[in-house]
Amino acid sequence: MLSAQDKPVIGISSCLLGEPVRYDGNHKNAQPIVEHLTQYFSFQSFCPEVAIGLGVPRPPIHLIKRQQKIYCVDVSDPSIDVTEQLIQCCQQQDWQQTLCGYIVKARSPSCGWKSTPITLIRDIPPQLFGSGIYTAQLIKRYPNLPVIEEDQLNDAICREDFIRRALSYEHNK
Ligand code: SF4
């Protein structure tokens, strides 16, 4: 059995490891589904919204589409735009190059991957989905990095496929 420092490293949204960093001061502990992966990997947690100084608790943000571009703005005051801060925050995280995979929080405007609602018109439920700003930038930087949302880890086939891809990514670095 490998010791923690010898295991390949997976990045993970901090709230999924039980850290109380969500906008409402809560977490989204996914430890039971992440647990299975600890025999193969160690984890590096990161919360982009805390990293850009939004604090806990904080007003919620969401994705909107304006003139064919996606922005991440405050839900009640769309003039507060943190898109560029989240992009730059991702670009500054040199530790990402040591990773062999990333588990992200589904539906988050920062961390989601293809599941985050995008608001087109205020007061009309979103019908469009995309990736959170941080994760979209992560994938731009590391297009082959295996990424999965925590929901998908519930599916044994998806989970084993993710493990296989992450170990292969580590092996071929
Ligand atoms: S920004 Fe990401 S890590 Fe931070 S609370 Fe939201 S989903 Fe979790």
Residues whose N, C-alpha, C, O or C-beta is under 5 A from the ligand:
A	BS01	SF4	S13 S14 C15 V21 R22 F46 C47 P48 E49 K105 S108 S110 C111
